[in-house]
Amino acid sequence: MIYLDNAATTLHKPPQVEQAILEALHTAGNPGRGAHEPTLHAARIVLDTRLALAELFHVPDPSCIFFAANATMALNTVLNGVLHPGDHVITTVCEHNSVLRPLYRLRAQGVEVSFTGVDAAAQLCYDQWETLLHPTTRALVVTGASNVTGNGTDLARAADFAHRHGLLFIVDAAQTAGAQPIDVQQLGIDALCFTGHKALLGPQGTGGAYVRPSLRVAPLLVGGSGVHSFDEMHPLQMPTALEAGTLNVHGLAGLCAGVRWLLEQGVENLAAREAALARLFYEQVRTAPGVTVYAITIEDAHGEYGRLYALADNDSDKLRLEEMAQAETMGDDTEVCVREIELNIPIKN
């Protein structure tokens, strides 16, 4: 089997991930709910996971990382927690519906939303940002990379725009966390939302976000904390402020193992290997009839990596593309796991 659906979830994890999950199933209690060894062990697992992610993303204070079930929940928490009626937000047509649907709902509640378009190569039209600014613009929300075309966002350019205009800089890193180096301090990211089950190599049901220390995010959910149980208000101190209920400790144990493996291997090294494989695939697929290739820039002299997606124009071309992927050495009985995506991004001609 050739598995090419990592944008949906990574199937092949390091063996340490499975081992960590199984061990936690037998040893971890509920963190913050007592002083016996199982609950203390669970608290250590949660802390170790925050520390690993803080090292990966260059976060100075691990308590600025809160956990959620996935990037979707983290994005909902952040967007609903910082945007209010009367605010204006700039985003892009490349966003996942985990960003778009919360913004659409907020729009119905009085938040104005403007969208940055793309050119014929599905690259963002960055120059549009200046024209979209309003006196009430509060945030710039961008994806790290599109899950449809694979094109990445120039985060340094996005950060510069956001900082020059005093905007919150919110990044959906579902596709890039673990796949590309991310430094939240260097980029001045206010909120970085991630999922655990893709390039971070953890299990499904894990995710979260980094929130800049001085940024106040109103909680999406309240209750179920293990501290101050009789207070009427949910605790305000991070990360408890944005973590309601029992955490997925077993899943976080696996996520921690996945992140530690990434740190040992080096994200830059893994990204370079991925770029080499993408280049090899591109050279084989670029002349296939009926196939359009987007994001063909794989690597430049500065080590900047792009993703590559090949899109077939019709069913027969999809079949031919799959047959070509199988034909080189694997034989006709090899299953090639890809995801059929309808390209529905408005293109600026």
C-alpha positions as YAML, in Angstrom:
chain: A
units: angstrom
residues:
- id: 1
  name: MET
  ca: [0.00, 0.00, 0.00]
- id: 2
  name: ILE
  ca: [1.17, 3.53, -0.85]
- id: 3
  name: TYR
  ca: [-0.38, 5.95, 1.64]
- id: 4
  name: LEU
  ca: [-0.58, 9.53, 0.31]
- id: 5
  name: ASP
  ca: [-3.39, 10.90, 2.50]
- id: 6
  name: ASN
  ca: [-1.32, 12.49, 5.25]
- id: 7
  name: ALA
  ca: [-3.18, 15.78, 4.83]
- id: 8
  name: ALA
  ca: [-6.17, 13.95, 6.34]
- id: 9
  name: THR
  ca: [-4.24, 11.98, 8.97]
- id: 10
  name: THR
  ca: [-0.90, 10.24, 9.25]
- id: 11
  name: LEU
  ca: [-1.40, 6.48, 9.18]
- id: 12
  name: HIS
  ca: [2.13, 5.33, 9.97]
- id: 13
  name: LYS
  ca: [3.30, 6.56, 13.38]
- id: 14
  name: PRO
  ca: [6.59, 5.92, 15.16]
- id: 15
  name: PRO
  ca: [6.28, 2.79, 17.34]
- id: 16
  name: GLN
  ca: [6.88, 4.93, 20.42]
- id: 17
  name: VAL
  ca: [3.46, 6.53, 19.91]
- id: 18
  name: GLU
  ca: [1.57, 3.26, 20.26]
- id: 19
  name: GLN
  ca: [3.74, 2.21, 23.20]
- id: 20
  name: ALA
  ca: [3.10, 5.47, 25.04]
- id: 21
  name: ILE
  ca: [-0.66, 5.21, 24.56]
- id: 22
  name: LEU
  ca: [-0.81, 1.62, 25.77]
- id: 23
  name: GLU
  ca: [1.33, 2.41, 28.82]
- id: 24
  name: ALA
  ca: [-0.85, 5.39, 29.72]
- id: 25
  name: LEU
  ca: [-3.99, 3.27, 29.44]
- id: 26
  name: HIS
  ca: [-2.65, 1.08, 32.23]
- id: 27
  name: THR
  ca: [-0.99, 3.72, 34.41]
- id: 28
  name: ALA
  ca: [-2.55, 7.18, 34.04]
- id: 29
  name: GLY
  ca: [-5.32, 8.51, 36.25]
- id: 30
  name: ASN
  ca: [-7.10, 11.86, 35.95]
- id: 31
  name: PRO
  ca: [-4.72, 14.83, 36.29]
- id: 32
  name: GLY
  ca: [-5.53, 17.38, 38.96]
- id: 33
  name: ARG
  ca: [-8.09, 15.15, 40.69]
- id: 34
  name: GLY
  ca: [-6.03, 13.82, 43.57]
- id: 35
  name: ALA
  ca: [-2.56, 13.24, 45.00]
- id: 36
  name: HIS
  ca: [-2.11, 9.51, 44.38]
- id: 37
  name: GLU
  ca: [0.43, 8.17, 41.91]
- id: 38
  name: PRO
  ca: [-1.89, 7.51, 38.92]
- id: 39
  name: THR
  ca: [-3.21, 11.09, 38.93]
- id: 40
  name: LEU
  ca: [0.28, 12.53, 39.46]
- id: 41
  name: HIS
  ca: [1.56, 10.37, 36.62]
- id: 42
  name: ALA
  ca: [-1.22, 11.70, 34.37]
- id: 43
  name: ALA
  ca: [-0.28, 15.28, 35.32]
- id: 44
  name: ARG
  ca: [3.32, 14.56, 34.37]
- id: 45
  name: ILE
  ca: [2.20, 13.23, 30.96]
- id: 46
  name: VAL
  ca: [0.21, 16.40, 30.30]
- id: 47
  name: LEU
  ca: [3.10, 18.62, 31.40]
- id: 48
  name: ASP
  ca: [5.63, 16.65, 29.34]
- id: 49
  name: THR
  ca: [3.42, 17.10, 26.26]
- id: 50
  name: ARG
  ca: [3.21, 20.86, 26.82]
- id: 51
  name: LEU
  ca: [7.00, 20.98, 27.24]
- id: 52
  name: ALA
  ca: [7.59, 19.02, 24.04]
- id: 53
  name: LEU
  ca: [5.26, 21.25, 22.02]
- id: 54
  name: ALA
  ca: [6.79, 24.36, 23.59]
- id: 55
  name: GLU
  ca: [10.21, 23.20, 22.42]
- id: 56
  name: LEU
  ca: [8.90, 22.43, 18.93]
- id: 57
  name: PHE
  ca: [7.14, 25.79, 18.49]
- id: 58
  name: HIS
  ca: [9.68, 27.85, 20.50]
- id: 59
  name: VAL
  ca: [7.09, 28.79, 23.11]
- id: 60
  name: PRO
  ca: [8.71, 30.47, 26.17]
- id: 61
  name: ASP
  ca: [6.01, 29.41, 28.65]
- id: 62
  name: PRO
  ca: [4.38, 25.95, 28.29]
- id: 63
  name: SER
  ca: [1.32, 27.11, 30.23]
- id: 64
  name: CYS
  ca: [0.41, 29.18, 27.13]
- id: 65
  name: ILE
  ca: [-0.48, 25.93, 25.35]
- id: 66
  name: PHE
  ca: [-3.98, 24.57, 25.93]
- id: 67
  name: PHE
  ca: [-5.24, 21.20, 24.72]
- id: 68
  name: ALA
  ca: [-8.41, 20.44, 22.77]
- id: 69
  name: ALA
  ca: [-9.84, 17.50, 20.87]
- id: 70
  name: ASN
  ca: [-8.49, 18.77, 17.54]
- id: 71
  name: ALA
  ca: [-7.58, 21.89, 15.57]
- id: 72
  name: THR
  ca: [-11.26, 22.56, 14.87]
- id: 73
  name: MET
  ca: [-12.07, 22.90, 18.56]
- id: 74
  name: ALA
  ca: [-8.95, 25.00, 19.13]
- id: 75
  name: LEU
  ca: [-9.88, 27.33, 16.27]
- id: 76
  name: ASN
  ca: [-13.45, 27.66, 17.52]
- id: 77
  name: THR
  ca: [-12.12, 28.49, 20.99]
- id: 78
  name: VAL
  ca: [-9.71, 31.15, 19.76]
- id: 79
  name: LEU
  ca: [-11.96, 32.78, 17.15]
- id: 80
  name: ASN
  ca: [-15.02, 32.90, 19.38]
- id: 81
  name: GLY
  ca: [-12.85, 34.02, 22.28]
- id: 82
  name: VAL
  ca: [-11.29, 37.10, 20.67]
- id: 83
  name: LEU
  ca: [-13.81, 38.34, 18.07]
- id: 84
  name: HIS
  ca: [-16.92, 40.32, 18.97]
- id: 85
  name: PRO
  ca: [-19.79, 42.02, 17.12]
- id: 86
  name: GLY
  ca: [-18.46, 45.10, 15.36]
- id: 87
  name: ASP
  ca: [-15.02, 43.61, 14.77]
- id: 88
  name: HIS
  ca: [-13.64, 43.05, 11.29]
- id: 89
  name: VAL
  ca: [-11.39, 40.12, 10.34]
- id: 90
  name: ILE
  ca: [-9.32, 39.45, 7.22]
- id: 91
  name: THR
  ca: [-8.89, 35.84, 6.11]
- id: 92
  name: THR
  ca: [-8.35, 33.94, 2.83]
- id: 93
  name: VAL
  ca: [-10.29, 31.79, 0.39]
- id: 94
  name: CYS
  ca: [-7.76, 29.01, 1.09]
- id: 95
  name: GLU
  ca: [-9.01, 28.36, 4.61]
- id: 96
  name: HIS
  ca: [-10.39, 25.04, 5.84]
- id: 97
  name: ASN
  ca: [-14.01, 25.06, 6.95]
- id: 98
  name: SER
  ca: [-12.68, 24.72, 10.51]
- id: 99
  name: VAL
  ca: [-11.87, 28.41, 10.10]
- id: 100
  name: LEU
  ca: [-14.60, 29.41, 7.67]
- id: 101
  name: ARG
  ca: [-17.61, 28.02, 9.52]
- id: 102
  name: PRO
  ca: [-16.79, 29.69, 12.85]
- id: 103
  name: LEU
  ca: [-16.22, 32.93, 10.94]
- id: 104
  name: TYR
  ca: [-19.50, 32.56, 9.05]
- id: 105
  name: ARG
  ca: [-21.32, 32.04, 12.33]
- id: 106
  name: LEU
  ca: [-19.57, 35.04, 13.85]
- id: 107
  name: ARG
  ca: [-20.52, 37.04, 10.76]
- id: 108
  name: ALA
  ca: [-24.17, 36.27, 11.47]
- id: 109
  name: GLN
  ca: [-23.56, 37.67, 14.96]
- id: 110
  name: GLY
  ca: [-22.13, 40.96, 13.72]
- id: 111
  name: VAL
  ca: [-18.46, 40.29, 12.87]
- id: 112
  name: GLU
  ca: [-17.47, 41.50, 9.39]
- id: 113
  name: VAL
  ca: [-15.30, 39.10, 7.34]
- id: 114
  name: SER
  ca: [-13.20, 39.90, 4.24]
- id: 115
  name: PHE
  ca: [-11.48, 37.31, 2.05]
- id: 116
  name: THR
  ca: [-8.14, 37.43, 0.27]
- id: 117
  name: GLY
  ca: [-8.23, 35.79, -3.17]
- id: 118
  name: VAL
  ca: [-5.68, 33.73, -5.09]
- id: 119
  name: ASP
  ca: [-4.12, 33.96, -8.54]
- id: 120
  name: ALA
  ca: [-4.17, 31.39, -11.34]
- id: 121
  name: ALA
  ca: [-1.50, 29.34, -9.55]
- id: 122
  name: ALA
  ca: [-3.64, 29.28, -6.38]
- id: 123
  name: GLN
  ca: [-1.15, 31.55, -4.62]
- id: 124
  name: LEU
  ca: [-2.49, 34.17, -2.24]
- id: 125
  name: CYS
  ca: [-2.85, 37.72, -3.54]
- id: 126
  name: TYR
  ca: [-1.04, 39.31, -0.59]
- id: 127
  name: ASP
  ca: [-1.36, 42.82, -2.00]
- id: 128
  name: GLN
  ca: [-5.12, 42.67, -1.39]
- id: 129
  name: TRP
  ca: [-4.64, 42.85, 2.37]
- id: 130
  name: GLU
  ca: [-3.99, 46.60, 2.40]
- id: 131
  name: THR
  ca: [-7.18, 47.22, 0.44]
- id: 132
  name: LEU
  ca: [-9.24, 45.15, 2.89]
- id: 133
  name: LEU
  ca: [-8.23, 47.06, 6.01]
- id: 134
  name: HIS
  ca: [-10.97, 48.74, 8.03]
- id: 135
  name: PRO
  ca: [-10.75, 50.95, 11.11]
- id: 136
  name: THR
  ca: [-12.40, 48.05, 12.97]
- id: 137
  name: THR
  ca: [-10.08, 45.31, 11.65]
- id: 138
  name: ARG
  ca: [-9.02, 43.22, 14.64]
- id: 139
  name: ALA
  ca: [-7.37, 40.09, 13.25]
- id: 140
  name: LEU
  ca: [-5.67, 38.40, 10.31]
- id: 141
  name: VAL
  ca: [-6.50, 34.68, 10.17]
- id: 142
  name: VAL
  ca: [-4.49, 32.50, 7.77]
- id: 143
  name: THR
  ca: [-3.76, 28.85, 7.16]
- id: 144
  name: GLY
  ca: [-0.17, 27.65, 7.26]
- id: 145
  name: ALA
  ca: [-0.84, 25.65, 4.09]
- id: 146
  name: SER
  ca: [-3.93, 24.76, 2.09]
- id: 147
  name: ASN
  ca: [-5.15, 21.19, 2.48]
- id: 148
  name: VAL
  ca: [-6.50, 21.41, -1.10]
- id: 149
  name: THR
  ca: [-3.58, 22.74, -3.17]
- id: 150
  name: GLY
  ca: [-0.80, 22.39, -0.61]
- id: 151
  name: ASN
  ca: [0.32, 25.97, -1.25]
- id: 152
  name: GLY
  ca: [1.85, 27.50, 1.85]
- id: 153
  name: THR
  ca: [1.24, 30.96, 3.27]
- id: 154
  name: ASP
  ca: [4.19, 33.32, 3.61]
- id: 155
  name: LEU
  ca: [3.85, 33.63, 7.38]
- id: 156
  name: ALA
  ca: [6.66, 36.17, 7.69]
- id: 157
  name: ARG
  ca: [4.85, 38.44, 5.24]
- id: 158
  name: ALA
  ca: [1.55, 37.85, 7.01]
- id: 159
  name: ALA
  ca: [3.15, 38.61, 10.37]
- id: 160
  name: ASP
  ca: [4.65, 41.84, 9.07]
- id: 161
  name: PHE
  ca: [1.26, 43.00, 7.78]
- id: 162
  name: ALA
  ca: [-0.51, 42.10, 11.01]
- id: 163
  name: HIS
  ca: [2.09, 43.77, 13.22]
- id: 164
  name: ARG
  ca: [2.25, 46.98, 11.15]
- id: 165
  name: HIS
  ca: [-1.49, 47.42, 11.57]
- id: 166
  name: GLY
  ca: [-1.84, 46.24, 15.15]
- id: 167
  name: LEU
  ca: [-3.85, 43.13, 14.24]
- id: 168
  name: LEU
  ca: [-4.05, 39.81, 16.02]
- id: 169
  name: PHE
  ca: [-2.16, 37.20, 13.98]
- id: 170
  name: ILE
  ca: [-3.97, 33.83, 14.13]
- id: 171
  name: VAL
  ca: [-2.57, 30.80, 12.28]
- id: 172
  name: ASP
  ca: [-4.26, 27.50, 11.48]
- id: 173
  name: ALA
  ca: [-1.28, 25.12, 11.55]
- id: 174
  name: ALA
  ca: [-3.25, 21.89, 11.08]
- id: 175
  name: GLN
  ca: [-1.26, 21.08, 7.92]
- id: 176
  name: THR
  ca: [2.12, 22.52, 8.91]
- id: 177
  name: ALA
  ca: [2.69, 21.78, 12.60]
- id: 178
  name: GLY
  ca: [5.34, 19.08, 12.60]
- id: 179
  name: ALA
  ca: [5.84, 19.30, 8.83]
- id: 180
  name: GLN
  ca: [7.58, 22.67, 8.78]
- id: 181
  name: PRO
  ca: [9.59, 24.61, 11.39]
- id: 182
  name: ILE
  ca: [7.42, 27.11, 13.28]
- id: 183
  name: ASP
  ca: [8.77, 29.72, 15.70]
- id: 184
  name: VAL
  ca: [5.90, 31.60, 17.36]
- id: 185
  name: GLN
  ca: [8.26, 34.13, 18.94]
- id: 186
  name: GLN
  ca: [10.15, 34.95, 15.76]
- id: 187
  name: LEU
  ca: [6.91, 35.34, 13.80]
- id: 188
  name: GLY
  ca: [5.03, 37.08, 16.59]
- id: 189
  name: ILE
  ca: [2.07, 34.72, 16.32]
- id: 190
  name: ASP
  ca: [-0.76, 35.54, 18.71]
- id: 191
  name: ALA
  ca: [-2.50, 32.17, 18.40]
- id: 192
  name: LEU
  ca: [-1.27, 29.00, 16.70]
- id: 193
  name: CYS
  ca: [-3.87, 26.23, 16.42]
- id: 194
  name: PHE
  ca: [-2.75, 22.66, 15.73]
- id: 195
  name: THR
  ca: [-4.03, 19.12, 15.51]
- id: 196
  name: GLY
  ca: [-2.14, 16.15, 16.87]
- id: 197
  name: HIS
  ca: [-3.01, 13.43, 14.37]
- id: 198
  name: LYS
  ca: [-1.33, 14.76, 11.22]
- id: 199
  name: ALA
  ca: [2.34, 15.75, 10.97]
- id: 200
  name: LEU
  ca: [2.72, 15.81, 14.76]
- id: 201
  name: LEU
  ca: [2.26, 12.01, 14.52]
- id: 202
  name: GLY
  ca: [-0.05, 11.70, 17.52]
- id: 203
  name: PRO
  ca: [-3.42, 9.94, 17.67]
- id: 204
  name: GLN
  ca: [-6.75, 11.37, 16.60]
- id: 205
  name: GLY
  ca: [-8.62, 13.23, 19.32]
- id: 206
  name: THR
  ca: [-5.64, 15.44, 20.22]
- id: 207
  name: GLY
  ca: [-4.88, 19.05, 19.39]
- id: 208
  name: GLY
  ca: [-4.76, 22.49, 20.92]
- id: 209
  name: ALA
  ca: [-3.32, 25.96, 20.54]
- id: 210
  name: TYR
  ca: [-0.60, 28.31, 21.68]
- id: 211
  name: VAL
  ca: [-1.94, 31.67, 22.91]
- id: 212
  name: ARG
  ca: [0.33, 34.67, 23.44]
- id: 213
  name: PRO
  ca: [0.72, 35.24, 27.20]
- id: 214
  name: SER
  ca: [-0.97, 38.67, 27.31]
- id: 215
  name: LEU
  ca: [-3.84, 37.72, 25.00]
- id: 216
  name: ARG
  ca: [-7.14, 37.13, 26.79]
- id: 217
  name: VAL
  ca: [-9.28, 34.45, 25.13]
- id: 218
  name: ALA
  ca: [-12.78, 33.95, 26.50]
- id: 219
  name: PRO
  ca: [-13.40, 30.21, 27.07]
- id: 220
  name: LEU
  ca: [-15.68, 28.35, 24.69]
- id: 221
  name: LEU
  ca: [-16.52, 25.74, 27.36]
- id: 222
  name: VAL
  ca: [-16.55, 26.02, 31.14]
- id: 223
  name: GLY
  ca: [-16.76, 23.60, 34.04]
- id: 224
  name: GLY
  ca: [-15.15, 20.27, 34.80]
- id: 225
  name: SER
  ca: [-11.94, 21.70, 36.22]
- id: 226
  name: GLY
  ca: [-10.08, 19.82, 38.91]
- id: 227
  name: VAL
  ca: [-9.32, 23.01, 40.87]
- id: 228
  name: HIS
  ca: [-11.54, 25.63, 42.56]
- id: 229
  name: SER
  ca: [-14.48, 23.30, 42.10]
- id: 230
  name: PHE
  ca: [-16.90, 25.42, 44.15]
- id: 231
  name: ASP
  ca: [-16.20, 28.71, 42.37]
- id: 232
  name: GLU
  ca: [-19.04, 30.00, 40.22]
- id: 233
  name: MET
  ca: [-16.59, 31.18, 37.56]
- id: 234
  name: HIS
  ca: [-14.25, 28.95, 35.58]
- id: 235
  name: PRO
  ca: [-10.57, 29.48, 36.54]
- id: 236
  name: LEU
  ca: [-8.89, 32.33, 34.66]
- id: 237
  name: GLN
  ca: [-5.32, 31.05, 34.85]
- id: 238
  name: MET
  ca: [-3.90, 29.38, 31.75]
- id: 239
  name: PRO
  ca: [-4.01, 26.67, 30.64]
- id: 240
  name: THR
  ca: [-6.98, 25.69, 32.84]
- id: 241
  name: ALA
  ca: [-8.87, 28.74, 31.58]
- id: 242
  name: LEU
  ca: [-9.30, 27.08, 28.16]
- id: 243
  name: GLU
  ca: [-9.43, 23.43, 29.22]
- id: 244
  name: ALA
  ca: [-12.86, 22.31, 30.44]
- id: 245
  name: GLY
  ca: [-13.34, 18.73, 31.58]
- id: 246
  name: THR
  ca: [-11.00, 15.76, 31.63]
- id: 247
  name: LEU
  ca: [-8.19, 15.84, 29.08]
- id: 248
  name: ASN
  ca: [-7.43, 12.97, 26.70]
- id: 249
  name: VAL
  ca: [-4.38, 11.93, 28.70]
- id: 250
  name: HIS
  ca: [-3.87, 8.67, 26.84]
- id: 251
  name: GLY
  ca: [-3.95, 10.49, 23.53]
- id: 252
  name: LEU
  ca: [-1.62, 13.20, 24.84]
- id: 253
  name: ALA
  ca: [0.86, 10.50, 25.85]
- id: 254
  name: GLY
  ca: [0.94, 9.39, 22.22]
- id: 255
  name: LEU
  ca: [1.17, 12.98, 21.01]
- id: 256
  name: CYS
  ca: [4.12, 13.60, 23.32]
- id: 257
  name: ALA
  ca: [5.91, 10.55, 21.91]
- id: 258
  name: GLY
  ca: [5.25, 11.74, 18.35]
- id: 259
  name: VAL
  ca: [6.57, 15.24, 19.05]
- id: 260
  name: ARG
  ca: [9.64, 13.89, 20.85]
- id: 261
  name: TRP
  ca: [10.36, 11.72, 17.79]
- id: 262
  name: LEU
  ca: [10.09, 14.81, 15.56]
- id: 263
  name: LEU
  ca: [12.49, 16.70, 17.80]
- id: 264
  name: GLU
  ca: [14.98, 13.85, 17.66]
- id: 265
  name: GLN
  ca: [14.78, 13.54, 13.88]
- id: 266
  name: GLY
  ca: [14.65, 17.28, 13.21]
- id: 267
  name: VAL
  ca: [11.68, 18.83, 11.44]
- id: 268
  name: GLU
  ca: [14.03, 20.45, 8.91]
- id: 269
  name: ASN
  ca: [15.53, 17.06, 8.01]
- id: 270
  name: LEU
  ca: [12.13, 15.42, 7.59]
- id: 271
  name: ALA
  ca: [10.87, 18.34, 5.50]
- id: 272
  name: ALA
  ca: [13.88, 18.03, 3.20]
- id: 273
  name: ARG
  ca: [13.20, 14.33, 2.69]
- id: 274
  name: GLU
  ca: [9.54, 15.03, 1.96]
- id: 275
  name: ALA
  ca: [10.56, 17.70, -0.56]
- id: 276
  name: ALA
  ca: [12.84, 15.22, -2.34]
- id: 277
  name: LEU
  ca: [10.03, 12.69, -2.60]
- id: 278
  name: ALA
  ca: [7.62, 15.37, -3.83]
- id: 279
  name: ARG
  ca: [10.13, 16.40, -6.48]
- id: 280
  name: LEU
  ca: [10.47, 12.79, -7.64]
- id: 281
  name: PHE
  ca: [6.70, 12.47, -7.88]
- id: 282
  name: TYR
  ca: [6.43, 15.76, -9.76]
- id: 283
  name: GLU
  ca: [8.95, 14.69, -12.37]
- id: 284
  name: GLN
  ca: [6.88, 11.58, -13.05]
- id: 285
  name: VAL
  ca: [3.44, 13.17, -13.05]
- id: 286
  name: ARG
  ca: [3.94, 16.57, -14.66]
- id: 287
  name: THR
  ca: [3.56, 15.29, -18.24]
- id: 288
  name: ALA
  ca: [0.61, 12.99, -17.57]
- id: 289
  name: PRO
  ca: [-2.36, 13.81, -19.81]
- id: 290
  name: GLY
  ca: [-5.33, 15.47, -18.11]
- id: 291
  name: VAL
  ca: [-3.38, 16.33, -14.95]
- id: 292
  name: THR
  ca: [-2.92, 19.86, -13.62]
- id: 293
  name: VAL
  ca: [-0.18, 20.36, -11.04]
- id: 294
  name: TYR
  ca: [-0.33, 23.15, -8.47]
- id: 295
  name: ALA
  ca: [2.44, 24.30, -6.09]
- id: 296
  name: ILE
  ca: [5.23, 22.95, -8.27]
- id: 297
  name: THR
  ca: [7.92, 24.85, -6.34]
- id: 298
  name: ILE
  ca: [9.21, 22.15, -4.02]
- id: 299
  name: GLU
  ca: [12.43, 23.58, -2.64]
- id: 300
  name: ASP
  ca: [14.52, 26.66, -3.25]
- id: 301
  name: ALA
  ca: [18.08, 27.64, -2.39]
- id: 302
  name: HIS
  ca: [16.99, 28.90, 1.01]
- id: 303
  name: GLY
  ca: [15.46, 25.59, 2.01]
- id: 304
  name: GLU
  ca: [11.87, 26.73, 1.63]
- id: 305
  name: TYR
  ca: [9.56, 23.80, 1.08]
- id: 306
  name: GLY
  ca: [6.29, 23.68, -0.79]
- id: 307
  name: ARG
  ca: [3.70, 20.92, -1.06]
- id: 308
  name: LEU
  ca: [2.68, 19.38, -4.38]
- id: 309
  name: TYR
  ca: [-0.79, 18.24, -5.38]
- id: 310
  name: ALA
  ca: [-1.69, 16.71, -8.75]
- id: 311
  name: LEU
  ca: [-5.29, 17.14, -9.76]
- id: 312
  name: ALA
  ca: [-6.94, 15.08, -12.48]
- id: 313
  name: ASP
  ca: [-9.56, 16.72, -14.68]
- id: 314
  name: ASN
  ca: [-11.96, 13.78, -14.97]
- id: 315
  name: ASP
  ca: [-12.57, 10.23, -13.81]
- id: 316
  name: SER
  ca: [-10.53, 8.60, -16.57]
- id: 317
  name: ASP
  ca: [-7.57, 10.84, -15.79]
- id: 318
  name: LYS
  ca: [-7.90, 10.01, -12.09]
- id: 319
  name: LEU
  ca: [-7.66, 6.34, -12.98]
- id: 320
  name: ARG
  ca: [-4.64, 6.98, -15.22]
- id: 321
  name: LEU
  ca: [-2.92, 8.95, -12.45]
- id: 322
  name: GLU
  ca: [-3.46, 6.11, -9.99]
- id: 323
  name: GLU
  ca: [-2.24, 3.55, -12.50]
- id: 324
  name: MET
  ca: [0.89, 5.61, -13.10]
- id: 325
  name: ALA
  ca: [1.59, 5.75, -9.37]
- id: 326
  name: GLN
  ca: [1.36, 1.97, -9.21]
- id: 327
  name: ALA
  ca: [3.19, 1.10, -12.38]
- id: 328
  name: GLU
  ca: [6.78, 1.94, -11.52]
- id: 329
  name: THR
  ca: [7.64, -0.99, -9.25]
- id: 330
  name: MET
  ca: [4.68, -1.99, -7.14]
- id: 331
  name: GLY
  ca: [2.40, -3.85, -9.55]
- id: 332
  name: ASP
  ca: [-1.26, -3.46, -10.38]
- id: 333
  name: ASP
  ca: [-2.52, -4.90, -7.07]
- id: 334
  name: THR
  ca: [-0.96, -2.15, -4.96]
- id: 335
  name: GLU
  ca: [-3.46, 0.13, -3.28]
- id: 336
  name: VAL
  ca: [-2.67, 3.84, -3.58]
- id: 337
  name: CYS
  ca: [-4.44, 5.82, -0.86]
- id: 338
  name: VAL
  ca: [-5.25, 9.33, -2.05]
- id: 339
  name: ARG
  ca: [-8.09, 11.72, -1.35]
- id: 340
  name: GLU
  ca: [-10.29, 13.07, -4.11]
- id: 341
  name: ILE
  ca: [-10.87, 16.76, -3.48]
- id: 342
  name: GLU
  ca: [-13.06, 19.06, -5.52]
- id: 343
  name: LEU
  ca: [-11.08, 22.23, -6.22]
- id: 344
  name: ASN
  ca: [-13.46, 25.00, -5.18]
- id: 345
  name: ILE
  ca: [-11.13, 27.95, -4.59]
- id: 346
  name: PRO
  ca: [-12.09, 31.15, -6.46]
- id: 347
  name: ILE
  ca: [-9.22, 31.80, -8.87]
- id: 348
  name: LYS
  ca: [-8.26, 35.33, -9.91]
- id: 349
  name: ASN
  ca: [-7.37, 35.31, -13.63]
...
